[in-house]
Structure formats: structure tokens, C-alpha cells
Amino acid sequence: MKTLATITIAAIAAMSLGACMGSYGYHDGYVGGDYVDGYYDDFYGPTDAGYWGSDGVFMYRGGDHQYHRDDAGHFHKEAAQGAHPIHVHAGHPDAGHSEGGHPDHG
């Protein structure tokens, strides 16, 4: 009986972790080893994480560890004048956003 209880608890814990990860597969702000590529002109300073919102606007993690919308167009999917390639951790769409709320809701 103890073995069955242990297996059940382990299964519930595994399902809970999966629910936390959501449909994006994210956990703690990063996808397990996944990265986002693009181009950036360093206007906002360094960033280590971000993602492309459903509206095509890049959400980047600033030094305050919050995600911000790049409505000014400093991040690009294609090469742009003055921008260098970036390879940052894929961010978490449901993490705190200090500008613009959730990417699907503006």
C-alpha cells in the first residue's frame, strides 16, 4: 500500500509541474535550453531573455527582471541597420510585465 501511495504522489507531483509549465513549455522564465534569435540595437541595455508576442512585438526582460514591450522597434526578426544578432533565453509569456500587460491583451 505504501508503494502505491508513493507512486501516486510522484505522479501528482509530475502532473503539477506540467501544469505549471503550461502550453508554452516554460518554467521559471526559460524554456529548457530553448533560445530566441533576433537582432537588437542595444537601446534598452542588456537583456538575457525575451519572446515574440502574438502581435509580433518583442517582449524583453530588462534589468528589473520584468518583461517590457518593445513598441519602439529596437528588436527585429530580420537583420536591421545598427542591430546585432542576439541569442537569448526564451522568456515566459505569463511572467510579470511592467508595460502593456499580457502580450495577447496589449
C-alpha positions in Angstrom: 0.0 0.0 0.0 2.9 2.4 0.8 4.3 1.8 -2.7 1.0 2.6 -4.3 0.8 5.8 -2.3 4.4 6.8 -3.2 3.7 6.2 -6.9 0.5 8.2 -6.7 2.2 11.1 -5.0 5.0 11.1 -7.6 2.5 11.1 -10.4 0.6 14.0 -8.9 3.8 16.0 -8.5 4.8 15.3 -12.1 1.4 16.5 -13.3 1.6 19.6 -11.2 4.9 20.5 -12.7 3.5 20.0 -16.2 0.5 22.3 -15.3 2.9 25.0 -14.1 4.8 24.8 -17.4 1.6 25.5 -19.5 1.2 25.2 -23.2 4.4 27.1 -23.9 6.6 24.5 -22.1 8.2 27.3 -19.9 9.3 27.0 -16.3 11.0 29.7 -14.2 11.2 32.1 -17.1 13.1 29.9 -19.5 12.3 27.1 -21.9 14.5 24.1 -21.1 17.5 25.1 -23.2 15.5 26.9 -25.9 16.5 30.3 -27.1 15.1 33.2 -29.1 17.1 34.6 -32.0 16.7 38.1 -33.5 18.5 41.4 -33.9 18.9 44.2 -31.4 20.4 47.7 -31.3 21.1 47.7 -27.5 18.8 50.7 -27.0 17.4 49.4 -23.7 20.7 48.0 -22.4 21.5 44.3 -21.9 18.8 41.6 -21.9 19.1 37.9 -21.3 15.6 36.7 -22.1 12.6 37.6 -24.3 10.0 36.3 -26.7 8.0 37.4 -29.7 4.4 38.3 -28.7 1.5 37.1 -30.7 1.2 40.6 -32.2 4.8 40.4 -33.4 6.2 42.8 -30.8 9.3 41.6 -28.8 8.9 41.3 -25.1 12.3 41.6 -23.5 13.4 41.1 -19.9 15.1 44.2 -18.5 17.5 44.7 -15.6 14.5 44.9 -13.3 13.7 41.3 -14.2 10.3 42.4 -15.6 9.2 42.0 -19.2 8.7 45.1 -21.3 7.2 45.6 -24.8 9.5 46.9 -27.5 6.9 49.1 -29.1 9.7 51.4 -30.5 11.1 48.6 -32.7 14.6 48.1 -31.3 14.3 44.3 -31.7 13.9 42.7 -35.2 13.3 39.3 -36.6 15.5 40.1 -39.6 18.8 41.9 -39.8 18.5 45.7 -39.5 20.9 48.6 -39.7 22.6 49.2 -36.4 21.4 45.9 -34.8 23.5 42.9 -34.0 22.3 39.2 -33.7 21.0 38.1 -30.3 20.5 34.7 -28.9 18.7 35.0 -25.6 16.7 32.6 -23.3 13.1 32.2 -24.4 11.1 34.2 -21.9 7.9 33.3 -20.1 4.8 35.0 -21.5 3.0 34.7 -18.2 5.7 36.3 -16.1 5.3 39.8 -14.8 5.0 42.5 -17.4 5.6 46.1 -16.4 4.5 47.5 -19.8 1.5 46.5 -21.9 0.2 43.6 -19.8 0.0 40.1 -21.3 1.1 40.0 -25.0 -2.2 38.7 -26.1 -4.1 41.5 -24.5 -1.9 44.5 -25.3 
